[in-house]
Amino acid sequence: MYKHFFKRFIDIILSFLGIIVLAIPMLIISLIIVITDPGPIWFKQKRVGMKKKGEITYFSLLKFRSMKMSTPHDVPTHMLENPQQYITSVGAILRKTSGDELLQLFNILSGKMSVIGPRPALWNYLNRLVLATEKS
């Protein structure tokens, strides 16, 4: 009952309150991103999720854009050669303070993520996840 009702109830309340409290900072971040590097304010990142029956699914995780528009698409930062050249000055601050992750409150509100629980893995970590679950 906890997983199906209370956990989801807590997720909805906390994410909704977080969105309200952080609405002005998120608006300011949005404006700064547009001013410093015109383009989309946020980006979607493919992440691995799980359905109730344990099957693997994918969903789009929302984040504030911290990289330049010239960055190759769908390439995780750790896979880029010299990734620092792609990170904007505002993006460096957002990453250091985890401000780029504030939009994930909308993922929590929509039920794709949870406040309590593991962080969803990047899509290219799926092989590692499968191997880890097979070993245990």
Secondary structure per residue as TSV (DSSP state, phi and psi in degrees):
chain	resnum	aa	ss	phi	psi
A	1	M	-	360.0	-36.6
A	2	Y	I	-58.6	-50.1
A	3	K	I	-62.4	-36.9
A	4	H	I	-87.3	-27.6
A	5	F	I	-118.3	-61.6
A	6	F	I	-64.6	-43.2
A	7	K	H	-61.8	-44.7
A	8	R	H	-66.6	-38.7
A	9	F	H	-61.6	-45.1
A	10	I	H	-62.7	-42.5
A	11	D	H	-59.1	-45.2
A	12	I	H	-64.3	-48.2
A	13	I	H	-62.4	-51.1
A	14	L	H	-65.4	-42.0
A	15	S	H	-69.2	-39.0
A	16	F	H	-63.5	-46.4
A	17	L	H	-63.7	-40.1
A	18	G	H	-61.5	-41.5
A	19	I	H	-64.5	-41.9
A	20	I	H	-65.2	-49.4
A	21	V	H	-65.3	-37.3
A	22	L	T	-97.9	10.0
A	23	A	H	-59.4	-45.5
A	24	I	H	-68.3	-48.0
A	25	P	H	-58.1	-37.3
A	26	M	H	-66.7	-36.3
A	27	L	H	-66.1	-42.8
A	28	I	H	-63.3	-45.0
A	29	I	H	-59.1	-43.4
A	30	S	H	-58.8	-46.6
A	31	L	H	-63.4	-42.9
A	32	I	H	-63.3	-40.0
A	33	I	H	-62.7	-45.7
A	34	V	H	-64.8	-39.4
A	35	I	H	-69.4	-42.5
A	36	T	H	-80.5	-31.5
A	37	D	S	-151.6	88.0
A	38	P	-	-51.5	140.3
A	39	G	S	149.0	-167.6
A	40	P	-	-60.6	147.7
A	41	I	S	-78.9	-38.2
A	42	W	E	-122.9	169.9
A	43	F	E	-139.8	159.6
A	44	K	E	-105.4	136.5
A	45	Q	E	-121.5	129.2
A	46	K	E	-70.4	124.8
A	47	R	E	-128.7	159.8
A	48	V	E	-92.1	131.9
A	49	G	E	-124.4	-179.6
A	50	M	E	-133.4	139.1
A	51	K	-	-87.6	170.5
A	52	K	T	-59.8	-30.2
A	53	K	T	-87.5	8.3
A	54	G	S	88.9	1.9
A	55	E	-	-80.5	147.8
A	56	I	E	-82.9	134.7
A	57	T	E	-131.6	173.1
A	58	Y	E	-123.4	149.3
A	59	F	E	-145.0	165.2
A	60	S	E	-97.8	116.3
A	61	L	E	-89.4	133.1
A	62	L	E	-91.3	137.9
A	63	K	E	-145.0	152.3
A	64	F	E	-69.0	143.2
A	65	R	-	-73.2	123.6
A	66	S	-	-115.1	0.3
A	67	M	B	-119.2	157.8
A	68	K	-	-66.0	157.2
A	69	M	T	-65.0	-22.1
A	70	S	T	-80.8	-0.3
A	71	T	S	-68.7	136.8
A	72	P	-	-56.6	138.1
A	73	H	T	-77.5	149.9
A	74	D	T	55.9	31.0
A	75	V	-	-119.2	114.5
A	76	P	-	-59.2	149.3
A	77	T	G	-53.0	-43.4
A	78	H	G	-67.1	-12.9
A	79	M	G	-98.6	-4.1
A	80	L	S	-82.2	145.8
A	81	E	S	-82.6	123.1
A	82	N	S	55.3	65.8
A	83	P	G	-63.4	-23.9
A	84	Q	G	-61.0	-27.0
A	85	Q	G	-68.4	-18.9
A	86	Y	T	-97.0	-16.6
A	87	I	B	-81.1	129.5
A	88	T	-	-74.6	164.3
A	89	S	H	-63.4	-40.1
A	90	V	H	-68.7	-37.7
A	91	G	H	-61.1	-37.2
A	92	A	H	-62.5	-41.4
A	93	I	H	-68.1	-43.6
A	94	L	H	-59.6	-43.2
A	95	R	H	-67.0	-40.9
A	96	K	H	-64.6	-35.4
A	97	T	H	-97.4	-0.3
A	98	S	T	62.7	20.6
A	99	G	G	-67.1	-23.7
A	100	D	G	-68.4	-13.1
A	101	E	G	-98.8	2.5
A	102	L	T	-60.4	-32.9
A	103	L	T	-66.0	-13.3
A	104	Q	H	-65.9	-14.8
A	105	L	H	-59.0	-32.7
A	106	F	H	-71.2	-34.2
A	107	N	H	-64.6	-37.9
A	108	I	H	-68.5	-44.6
A	109	L	H	-60.9	-36.9
A	110	S	T	-81.0	-6.6
A	111	G	T	91.4	6.6
A	112	K	S	-82.2	-21.5
A	113	M	S	-136.2	174.5
A	114	S	-	-135.1	151.1
A	115	V	S	-65.7	-40.7
A	116	I	S	-104.2	123.4
A	117	G	S	138.8	178.4
A	118	P	-	-71.1	153.1
A	119	R	-	-75.0	133.3
A	120	P	-	-62.5	135.3
A	121	A	-	-79.1	155.1
A	122	L	B	-65.0	153.0
A	123	W	G	-59.3	-32.6
A	124	N	G	-81.2	1.7
A	125	Y	G	-96.3	1.6
A	126	L	H	-57.2	-42.5
A	127	N	H	-59.6	-40.3
A	128	R	H	-64.7	-38.8
A	129	L	H	-65.9	-43.8
A	130	V	H	-63.1	-44.5
A	131	L	H	-63.2	-39.6
A	132	A	H	-65.6	-39.8
A	133	T	H	-73.3	-30.2
A	134	E	H	-70.7	-32.2
A	135	K	H	-75.1	-27.6
A	136	S	-	-89.6	360.0
